[in-house]
Amino acid sequence: MSSAVLTACVALTACGGGGFSLEKAEVDETILTSNVPAPPSAKDAERLSDETTIRNAVSSSDIAQVKGKPVPWANAETGSRGVITAMNERKQEDGLLCRSFTASRESFDGVGLYKGDVCTAGAGVWRMVAFNGL
């Protein structure tokens, strides 16, 4: 048994003598890393959902009836709500029908005022072309 212990001690001493050393460690230049894009935040998703709700309210409004009157909107999905005002319709040089508006947005993260434009994109489809905070 003593020879087995002696052999083990000699083997461990040999391993420890030439083992790992921070002074001898080198940087491995062959490893490549990259960043992972962050998933869209809940705030961004809520804002996009609210933009869609506002776009739908603007595009479905009867301009002749709402002229000068506020149009309320609410998004049951996000809990946000607001009022659309200053809605005007115009035909652009390229023939697209567009509506400009101002909208308030009350949400859990605060109150904001936005100016936007929606335009027809063919076949009864409207798209938001501008939606900027004031």
C-alpha positions, 0 to 999 in steps of 0.5 A: 500500500505504501508503494501505491501511495508513493506512486500517487504522490509522485504522479500528483507532484508531477502534474502540479509542477507543470500544471496550469499557470495564469502567467502561461495562459494566452488569449485564444484568437480563434474564438469568434463572438457576436451580439444577439439582437435584443427582442423588441421591448414590451413598450415598442410592441405596445406603441406599435399596437397603439399606432395600428389602432390610431391608424384604423380610427383615422382611416375609418373616420368620415371626414365630413362628419368629424371635421373639427371634432375630436375622435376618441380611440382606445386599445383594449389590448394595451389599455391605452387611449386618446383623442384624434384631432386636427384631421385633414384629408388631401390628395397627393401629387402621386394620387394617394389619398392621405390624412394628417392628424394629431393624436394624444396617447394616454398609457401606463407609461405616461401621456404623449402627443403625436403628429401623424399621416396615413395614406392609402396603399391600394385596395382599401388598405391604409398605412401609417407614413408618419407618427412622431412625438411632439 
